[in-house]
Amino acid sequence: MTAACEFQFHSCIADIDAQVWDALAGGASPFLRHAFLHALEATGCATKATGWEPQHLLVRQEGRPVAALPLYLKRHSWGEYVFDWSWAEAYRRHGMAYYPKLVTSVPFTPSSGPRLLLGQGTDHAALTQAIVAAVLARAQARGVSSWHVLFPTPGEHALLNAAGLRPRIGCQYHWYNRGYADFEDFLATFNSRKRKNLRKERAAVHGAGIRFEHLDGNAITPALWQIFHGFYQNTYEVRGQQGYLSLAFFEALGRAMPENLLLVLALHEDTPIAAALSLRDDTTLYGRYWGSRDDYQFLHFETCYYQGIDYCIAHGLQHFDSGAQGEHKIQRGFEPIITYSNHWIADPKFDAAIGDFLLREAEHIRQYQSEATDMLPFRVSAPSS
């Protein structure tokens, strides 16, 4: 397999033909679309200047594209959501450089999906082994400390583990549509106390005179993009930070992939006060970006979660990936699920220490998932996801 493969690393996604990339991605995730990655780079959000230097890999076999891999040279760990700050600190204490490192992920997007874009009809195990060998050769040539594959699919996780990358797991909270007719049908699965709590939360928002509009990408005007981006930045500014993503990025998404966008707009007396921007495909809603102008009780839960559930039920979507973290989602019916990552560490001593840490961490996360499942609000144990 290796001898028959040609490995080409590209310094920008624009150097790879969009049709070739999207054919390999197979439409599995809107975040893996060439248009999404191109928007990040073309608007300056994911570039060398921001610490996300593209190194994307395209693999050809006998001249035919057979695989691709999003890849970045990173000089920090911001925007990844699989936390390795303690590893970087351990390197620093030992007088070693953790950065730069290589990362395979979608920048600023803690959503699971394909990372090894393997063409149909290929030997996935053999091709994975060849890709790993090529990336590690580049890593060693560049003198990087490590390579991290973040939020791969379970199948990819197993392939990468077999290829020698250490496995790591995490936990997120996702909602699943079990054929609900409407939101009340979903609430009927809750125990009485939790059901009353959610009804009170929704009633408080609507009782404050707040209404909601659901807008697809084609209905988001330039003025609405400006309003939304102001809300988005405000979410970071209240914590003394700056949002990763620019107005130009969101406008580029609106032009390039409007069919994948949903804007939930909250209005009070016809004035926008909050918004949540999600992406979607044929089966899943991906809640991603939110912000508000005013602080209303339960407004975040309604805008980001309950309106998304309403939308999934109305449009027959089976899954709502609401993003990273947020234990408060459990009592609102979002189930704890396992996420994955894989890691290669160049230094043998750090590799052994991190490997031991990951084994112990995995035990704690599995235990936490079990305990969090017991905290779900359903009258009986939630069906398996």
C-alpha positions, 0 to 999 in steps of 0.5 A: 500500500505505501509504495503505491501511494503518493502523499501530498501536503498542502499549505491551504485547503484551496490547493485541493480541488473542492470536488475531490475533497468533498467526494472523499468526505462523502457528505458525512459532516458539514464541518468536513465540507471543503467550503467550511474549511475554506471559509475558516482559512480565507477569512483568516480564522484558521491560518498560520497567523492564528496558530492554525497552519494548514498542512492538509494531506491528499493521498493518491494511488496510481494517480487517483485520489484515495484519501485526505486528512485535515491537518494543522501545525499548532503553536497553542492548544486553543480551539481544540476542546480535547484538553492537553494543557497539563501535558504542555505544562509538564513539557515546560517544567522539564525544559522541553517544547510541546509546541509546535504539534500536529492536530487533525481536527476541525478548528473550533469545532468539538463535533465528532465526524470523519477525520480519515477521509478514506475513499470507497473501495479502499482497504481502510486498515492498510490505508490508515497505516500508510497515512499514519506512517506518512504523517509521523514521517512529516512530524519527525522531519518537522521536529514536532512533539506530537500528533493529535486526532480529535473527535474521530468516529469510533471506527477511525478511533479503532483504526488509529489505535491499531496503527499505534496512536494512543486512545483517549475518551471524553464525554459530551451530551447529545439529544436523540429523537425517538419518534416524538410527535412534539416537545410535549411528547418528549417531555412525557418521558420525564419524571413529573418533577423534571417535566414541571421544571422544563415547562416552567423554564419555557413558560418564563421565556415566552411569558417575558414576551420573547418569540422565536424565528427559525431562519435557514441560511438563505433567509439570513440577511447581511444585517442579521449576520451583523446582529448575530456576530455582535451577540456572538462576540458579546458572549466572549467579551463578558469573559474578557475574551475575543471570539475566534470567528469573524463576521467575514467567516459567518458571511462566507458560510452564508454564501457557500453553504446556506442549506446547512445553516439554521439561525434561531433568532430570539426577539422581544417586541420585534427587536432581536435580543439573542441568537443561536447558529447551528449547522445541519445535515440530513440527520443531525443538528449541530448546535454551535454558536450563540450570543445575546444582548440582554440577560433573561432567565432561561433564555440560553436554554430556550434558544440553544436547546429547546428551540433546537429540539423543536426544530429536530422534531419538526424536521425529522432529524434524529440527533442533536449534537449540542457541543462540548461540556454543559452538565446542565444538559443532562436534566434536560434530556441530553444523554452522556455519550463517549467521544474519542481522540488519538495521540502520538507522542514523540518522546518515549518517556512522555509517551509512556507517562501519558499512556498511563494517564489515559488509562486511568482517565478512561476509567474515571470517564466511563464511571462518570458516564454511568453516573451521569446516565443515572441523572437523566430525567426520564421516568425509566432508564433512557434507551441506549443511543 
